[in-house]
Amino acid sequence: MINLVVSIPAHERAEVIIEQIANIKHFCPTCAIVLHISKGFN
């Protein structure tokens, strides 16, 4: 059951976003993550 949704604006480097996702999943393994990816994100 998902009891928390985390929204991440993805405008940083890919490594930063990957680390953020790993940290979120470590502390809240059942949450959902929504990525808002900007046009300039590689």
mmCIF file of the N, C-alpha and C atoms, coordinates in Angstrom:
data_MODEL
# 
_entry.id   MODEL 
# 
loop_
_atom_site.group_PDB 
_atom_site.id 
_atom_site.type_symbol 
_atom_site.label_atom_id 
_atom_site.label_alt_id 
_atom_site.label_comp_id 
_atom_site.label_asym_id 
_atom_site.label_entity_id 
_atom_site.label_seq_id 
_atom_site.pdbx_PDB_ins_code 
_atom_site.Cartn_x 
_atom_site.Cartn_y 
_atom_site.Cartn_z 
_atom_site.occupancy 
_atom_site.B_iso_or_equiv 
_atom_site.pdbx_formal_charge 
_atom_site.auth_seq_id 
_atom_site.auth_comp_id 
_atom_site.auth_asym_id 
_atom_site.auth_atom_id 
_atom_site.pdbx_PDB_model_num 
ATOM 1   N N  . MET A 1 1  ? 0.834  -1.184 0.000   1.00 0.00 ? 1  MET A N  1 
ATOM 2   C CA . MET A 1 1  ? 0.000  0.000  0.000   1.00 0.00 ? 1  MET A CA 1 
ATOM 3   C C  . MET A 1 1  ? 0.878  1.246  0.000   1.00 0.00 ? 1  MET A C  1 
ATOM 4   N N  . ILE A 1 2  ? 0.581  2.166  -0.882  1.00 0.00 ? 2  ILE A N  1 
ATOM 5   C CA . ILE A 1 2  ? 1.322  3.423  -0.952  1.00 0.00 ? 2  ILE A CA 1 
ATOM 6   C C  . ILE A 1 2  ? 0.649  4.420  -0.018  1.00 0.00 ? 2  ILE A C  1 
ATOM 7   N N  . ASN A 1 3  ? 1.420  4.941  0.924   1.00 0.00 ? 3  ASN A N  1 
ATOM 8   C CA . ASN A 1 3  ? 0.866  5.913  1.853   1.00 0.00 ? 3  ASN A CA 1 
ATOM 9   C C  . ASN A 1 3  ? 1.528  7.277  1.729   1.00 0.00 ? 3  ASN A C  1 
ATOM 10  N N  . LEU A 1 4  ? 2.494  7.383  0.825   1.00 0.00 ? 4  LEU A N  1 
ATOM 11  C CA . LEU A 1 4  ? 3.208  8.638  0.652   1.00 0.00 ? 4  LEU A CA 1 
ATOM 12  C C  . LEU A 1 4  ? 3.680  8.730  -0.791  1.00 0.00 ? 4  LEU A C  1 
ATOM 13  N N  . VAL A 1 5  ? 3.540  9.905  -1.388  1.00 0.00 ? 5  VAL A N  1 
ATOM 14  C CA . VAL A 1 5  ? 4.045  10.154 -2.733  1.00 0.00 ? 5  VAL A CA 1 
ATOM 15  C C  . VAL A 1 5  ? 5.054  11.287 -2.634  1.00 0.00 ? 5  VAL A C  1 
ATOM 16  N N  . VAL A 1 6  ? 6.237  11.072 -3.214  1.00 0.00 ? 6  VAL A N  1 
ATOM 17  C CA . VAL A 1 6  ? 7.298  12.067 -3.198  1.00 0.00 ? 6  VAL A CA 1 
ATOM 18  C C  . VAL A 1 6  ? 7.449  12.612 -4.612  1.00 0.00 ? 6  VAL A C  1 
ATOM 19  N N  . SER A 1 7  ? 7.472  13.913 -4.744  1.00 0.00 ? 7  SER A N  1 
ATOM 20  C CA . SER A 1 7  ? 7.613  14.579 -6.039  1.00 0.00 ? 7  SER A CA 1 
ATOM 21  C C  . SER A 1 7  ? 9.016  15.170 -6.137  1.00 0.00 ? 7  SER A C  1 
ATOM 22  N N  . ILE A 1 8  ? 9.728  14.828 -7.211  1.00 0.00 ? 8  ILE A N  1 
ATOM 23  C CA . ILE A 1 8  ? 11.096 15.317 -7.395  1.00 0.00 ? 8  ILE A CA 1 
ATOM 24  C C  . ILE A 1 8  ? 11.183 16.089 -8.708  1.00 0.00 ? 8  ILE A C  1 
ATOM 25  N N  . PRO A 1 9  ? 11.573 17.364 -8.662  1.00 0.00 ? 9  PRO A N  1 
ATOM 26  C CA . PRO A 1 9  ? 11.836 18.082 -9.912  1.00 0.00 ? 9  PRO A CA 1 
ATOM 27  C C  . PRO A 1 9  ? 13.232 17.695 -10.412 1.00 0.00 ? 9  PRO A C  1 
ATOM 28  N N  . ALA A 1 10 ? 13.310 17.083 -11.584 1.00 0.00 ? 10 ALA A N  1 
ATOM 29  C CA . ALA A 1 10 ? 14.584 16.569 -12.108 1.00 0.00 ? 10 ALA A CA 1 
ATOM 30  C C  . ALA A 1 10 ? 15.213 17.593 -13.047 1.00 0.00 ? 10 ALA A C  1 
ATOM 31  N N  . HIS A 1 11 ? 16.044 18.460 -12.496 1.00 0.00 ? 11 HIS A N  1 
ATOM 32  C CA . HIS A 1 11 ? 16.750 19.444 -13.305 1.00 0.00 ? 11 HIS A CA 1 
ATOM 33  C C  . HIS A 1 11 ? 18.242 19.411 -13.007 1.00 0.00 ? 11 HIS A C  1 
ATOM 34  N N  . GLU A 1 12 ? 18.647 18.533 -12.084 1.00 0.00 ? 12 GLU A N  1 
ATOM 35  C CA . GLU A 1 12 ? 20.057 18.369 -11.731 1.00 0.00 ? 12 GLU A CA 1 
ATOM 36  C C  . GLU A 1 12 ? 20.674 17.280 -12.615 1.00 0.00 ? 12 GLU A C  1 
ATOM 37  N N  . ARG A 1 13 ? 21.898 16.910 -12.288 1.00 0.00 ? 13 ARG A N  1 
ATOM 38  C CA . ARG A 1 13 ? 22.560 15.812 -12.986 1.00 0.00 ? 13 ARG A CA 1 
ATOM 39  C C  . ARG A 1 13 ? 21.888 14.493 -12.629 1.00 0.00 ? 13 ARG A C  1 
ATOM 40  N N  . ALA A 1 14 ? 21.984 13.523 -13.513 1.00 0.00 ? 14 ALA A N  1 
ATOM 41  C CA . ALA A 1 14 ? 21.358 12.215 -13.308 1.00 0.00 ? 14 ALA A CA 1 
ATOM 42  C C  . ALA A 1 14 ? 21.845 11.560 -12.018 1.00 0.00 ? 14 ALA A C  1 
ATOM 43  N N  . GLU A 1 15 ? 23.132 11.719 -11.686 1.00 0.00 ? 15 GLU A N  1 
ATOM 44  C CA . GLU A 1 15 ? 23.680 11.101 -10.472 1.00 0.00 ? 15 GLU A CA 1 
ATOM 45  C C  . GLU A 1 15 ? 22.981 11.627 -9.224  1.00 0.00 ? 15 GLU A C  1 
ATOM 46  N N  . VAL A 1 16 ? 22.644 12.907 -9.225  1.00 0.00 ? 16 VAL A N  1 
ATOM 47  C CA . VAL A 1 16 ? 21.973 13.522 -8.080  1.00 0.00 ? 16 VAL A CA 1 
ATOM 48  C C  . VAL A 1 16 ? 20.580 12.920 -7.911  1.00 0.00 ? 16 VAL A C  1 
ATOM 49  N N  . ILE A 1 17 ? 19.861 12.773 -9.007  1.00 0.00 ? 17 ILE A N  1 
ATOM 50  C CA . ILE A 1 17 ? 18.512 12.227 -8.964  1.00 0.00 ? 17 ILE A CA 1 
ATOM 51  C C  . ILE A 1 17 ? 18.547 10.764 -8.510  1.00 0.00 ? 17 ILE A C  1 
ATOM 52  N N  . ILE A 1 18 ? 19.501 10.003 -9.005  1.00 0.00 ? 18 ILE A N  1 
ATOM 53  C CA . ILE A 1 18 ? 19.629 8.588  -8.605  1.00 0.00 ? 18 ILE A CA 1 
ATOM 54  C C  . ILE A 1 18 ? 19.877 8.478  -7.109  1.00 0.00 ? 18 ILE A C  1 
ATOM 55  N N  . GLU A 1 19 ? 20.749 9.325  -6.577  1.00 0.00 ? 19 GLU A N  1 
ATOM 56  C CA . GLU A 1 19 ? 21.024 9.313  -5.130  1.00 0.00 ? 19 GLU A CA 1 
ATOM 57  C C  . GLU A 1 19 ? 19.789 9.712  -4.328  1.00 0.00 ? 19 GLU A C  1 
ATOM 58  N N  . GLN A 1 20 ? 19.051 10.703 -4.811  1.00 0.00 ? 20 GLN A N  1 
ATOM 59  C CA . GLN A 1 20 ? 17.829 11.117 -4.112  1.00 0.00 ? 20 GLN A CA 1 
ATOM 60  C C  . GLN A 1 20 ? 16.823 9.970  -4.065  1.00 0.00 ? 20 GLN A C  1 
ATOM 61  N N  . ILE A 1 21 ? 16.654 9.292  -5.185  1.00 0.00 ? 21 ILE A N  1 
ATOM 62  C CA . ILE A 1 21 ? 15.717 8.160  -5.232  1.00 0.00 ? 21 ILE A CA 1 
ATOM 63  C C  . ILE A 1 21 ? 16.162 7.051  -4.290  1.00 0.00 ? 21 ILE A C  1 
ATOM 64  N N  . ALA A 1 22 ? 17.446 6.745  -4.276  1.00 0.00 ? 22 ALA A N  1 
ATOM 65  C CA . ALA A 1 22 ? 17.966 5.703  -3.380  1.00 0.00 ? 22 ALA A CA 1 
ATOM 66  C C  . ALA A 1 22 ? 17.720 6.065  -1.917  1.00 0.00 ? 22 ALA A C  1 
ATOM 67  N N  . ASN A 1 23 ? 17.950 7.327  -1.556  1.00 0.00 ? 23 ASN A N  1 
ATOM 68  C CA . ASN A 1 23 ? 17.728 7.760  -0.173  1.00 0.00 ? 23 ASN A CA 1 
ATOM 69  C C  . ASN A 1 23 ? 16.250 7.699  0.198   1.00 0.00 ? 23 ASN A C  1 
ATOM 70  N N  . ILE A 1 24 ? 15.402 8.150  -0.703  1.00 0.00 ? 24 ILE A N  1 
ATOM 71  C CA . ILE A 1 24 ? 13.961 8.114  -0.425  1.00 0.00 ? 24 ILE A CA 1 
ATOM 72  C C  . ILE A 1 24 ? 13.504 6.672  -0.240  1.00 0.00 ? 24 ILE A C  1 
ATOM 73  N N  . LYS A 1 25 ? 13.922 5.778  -1.131  1.00 0.00 ? 25 LYS A N  1 
ATOM 74  C CA . LYS A 1 25 ? 13.504 4.381  -1.040  1.00 0.00 ? 25 LYS A CA 1 
ATOM 75  C C  . LYS A 1 25 ? 14.074 3.695  0.210   1.00 0.00 ? 25 LYS A C  1 
ATOM 76  N N  . HIS A 1 26 ? 15.235 4.137  0.667   1.00 0.00 ? 26 HIS A N  1 
ATOM 77  C CA . HIS A 1 26 ? 15.819 3.570  1.887   1.00 0.00 ? 26 HIS A CA 1 
ATOM 78  C C  . HIS A 1 26 ? 14.966 3.910  3.110   1.00 0.00 ? 26 HIS A C  1 
ATOM 79  N N  . PHE A 1 27 ? 14.544 5.165  3.205   1.00 0.00 ? 27 PHE A N  1 
ATOM 80  C CA . PHE A 1 27 ? 13.800 5.608  4.382   1.00 0.00 ? 27 PHE A CA 1 
ATOM 81  C C  . PHE A 1 27 ? 12.292 5.423  4.260   1.00 0.00 ? 27 PHE A C  1 
ATOM 82  N N  . CYS A 1 28 ? 11.805 5.259  3.039   1.00 0.00 ? 28 CYS A N  1 
ATOM 83  C CA . CYS A 1 28 ? 10.363 5.061  2.822   1.00 0.00 ? 28 CYS A CA 1 
ATOM 84  C C  . CYS A 1 28 ? 10.170 4.071  1.669   1.00 0.00 ? 28 CYS A C  1 
ATOM 85  N N  . PRO A 1 29 ? 10.401 2.779  1.931   1.00 0.00 ? 29 PRO A N  1 
ATOM 86  C CA . PRO A 1 29 ? 10.388 1.783  0.855   1.00 0.00 ? 29 PRO A CA 1 
ATOM 87  C C  . PRO A 1 29 ? 9.035  1.584  0.169   1.00 0.00 ? 29 PRO A C  1 
ATOM 88  N N  . THR A 1 30 ? 7.948  1.979  0.804   1.00 0.00 ? 30 THR A N  1 
ATOM 89  C CA . THR A 1 30 ? 6.634  1.765  0.191   1.00 0.00 ? 30 THR A CA 1 
ATOM 90  C C  . THR A 1 30 ? 6.081  2.997  -0.506  1.00 0.00 ? 30 THR A C  1 
ATOM 91  N N  . CYS A 1 31 ? 6.847  4.088  -0.528  1.00 0.00 ? 31 CYS A N  1 
ATOM 92  C CA . CYS A 1 31 ? 6.325  5.307  -1.147  1.00 0.00 ? 31 CYS A CA 1 
ATOM 93  C C  . CYS A 1 31 ? 6.432  5.242  -2.664  1.00 0.00 ? 31 CYS A C  1 
ATOM 94  N N  . ALA A 1 32 ? 5.673  6.075  -3.322  1.00 0.00 ? 32 ALA A N  1 
ATOM 95  C CA . ALA A 1 32 ? 5.758  6.241  -4.770  1.00 0.00 ? 32 ALA A CA 1 
ATOM 96  C C  . ALA A 1 32 ? 6.549  7.513  -5.049  1.00 0.00 ? 32 ALA A C  1 
ATOM 97  N N  . ILE A 1 33 ? 7.234  7.532  -6.191  1.00 0.00 ? 33 ILE A N  1 
ATOM 98  C CA . ILE A 1 33 ? 8.038  8.695  -6.561  1.00 0.00 ? 33 ILE A CA 1 
ATOM 99  C C  . ILE A 1 33 ? 7.581  9.178  -7.928  1.00 0.00 ? 33 ILE A C  1 
ATOM 100 N N  . VAL A 1 34 ? 7.321  10.485 -8.013  1.00 0.00 ? 34 VAL A N  1 
ATOM 101 C CA . VAL A 1 34 ? 6.947  11.115 -9.270  1.00 0.00 ? 34 VAL A CA 1 
ATOM 102 C C  . VAL A 1 34 ? 8.105  12.019 -9.687  1.00 0.00 ? 34 VAL A C  1 
ATOM 103 N N  . LEU A 1 35 ? 8.618  11.818 -10.890 1.00 0.00 ? 35 LEU A N  1 
ATOM 104 C CA . LEU A 1 35 ? 9.691  12.668 -11.411 1.00 0.00 ? 35 LEU A CA 1 
ATOM 105 C C  . LEU A 1 35 ? 9.119  13.681 -12.387 1.00 0.00 ? 35 LEU A C  1 
ATOM 106 N N  . HIS A 1 36 ? 9.453  14.926 -12.181 1.00 0.00 ? 36 HIS A N  1 
ATOM 107 C CA . HIS A 1 36 ? 9.066  16.000 -13.091 1.00 0.00 ? 36 HIS A CA 1 
ATOM 108 C C  . HIS A 1 36 ? 10.354 16.388 -13.826 1.00 0.00 ? 36 HIS A C  1 
ATOM 109 N N  . ILE A 1 37 ? 10.475 15.925 -15.061 1.00 0.00 ? 37 ILE A N  1 
ATOM 110 C CA . ILE A 1 37 ? 11.724 16.081 -15.809 1.00 0.00 ? 37 ILE A CA 1 
ATOM 111 C C  . ILE A 1 37 ? 11.654 17.316 -16.703 1.00 0.00 ? 37 ILE A C  1 
ATOM 112 N N  . SER A 1 38 ? 12.642 18.202 -16.546 1.00 0.00 ? 38 SER A N  1 
ATOM 113 C CA . SER A 1 38 ? 12.687 19.395 -17.379 1.00 0.00 ? 38 SER A CA 1 
ATOM 114 C C  . SER A 1 38 ? 13.212 19.045 -18.775 1.00 0.00 ? 38 SER A C  1 
ATOM 115 N N  . LYS A 1 39 ? 12.935 19.890 -19.750 1.00 0.00 ? 39 LYS A N  1 
ATOM 116 C CA . LYS A 1 39 ? 13.360 19.635 -21.135 1.00 0.00 ? 39 LYS A CA 1 
ATOM 117 C C  . LYS A 1 39 ? 14.874 19.545 -21.268 1.00 0.00 ? 39 LYS A C  1 
ATOM 118 N N  . GLY A 1 40 ? 15.602 20.290 -20.444 1.00 0.00 ? 40 GLY A N  1 
ATOM 119 C CA . GLY A 1 40 ? 17.059 20.315 -20.549 1.00 0.00 ? 40 GLY A CA 1 
ATOM 120 C C  . GLY A 1 40 ? 17.756 19.198 -19.799 1.00 0.00 ? 40 GLY A C  1 
ATOM 121 N N  . PHE A 1 41 ? 17.019 18.316 -19.158 1.00 0.00 ? 41 PHE A N  1 
ATOM 122 C CA . PHE A 1 41 ? 17.633 17.247 -18.356 1.00 0.00 ? 41 PHE A CA 1 
ATOM 123 C C  . PHE A 1 41 ? 18.169 16.161 -19.262 1.00 0.00 ? 41 PHE A C  1 
ATOM 124 N N  . ASN A 1 42 ? 19.411 15.752 -19.034 1.00 0.00 ? 42 ASN A N  1 
ATOM 125 C CA . ASN A 1 42 ? 20.024 14.662 -19.819 1.00 0.00 ? 42 ASN A CA 1 
ATOM 126 C C  . ASN A 1 42 ? 20.153 13.431 -18.969 1.00 0.00 ? 42 ASN A C  1 
# 
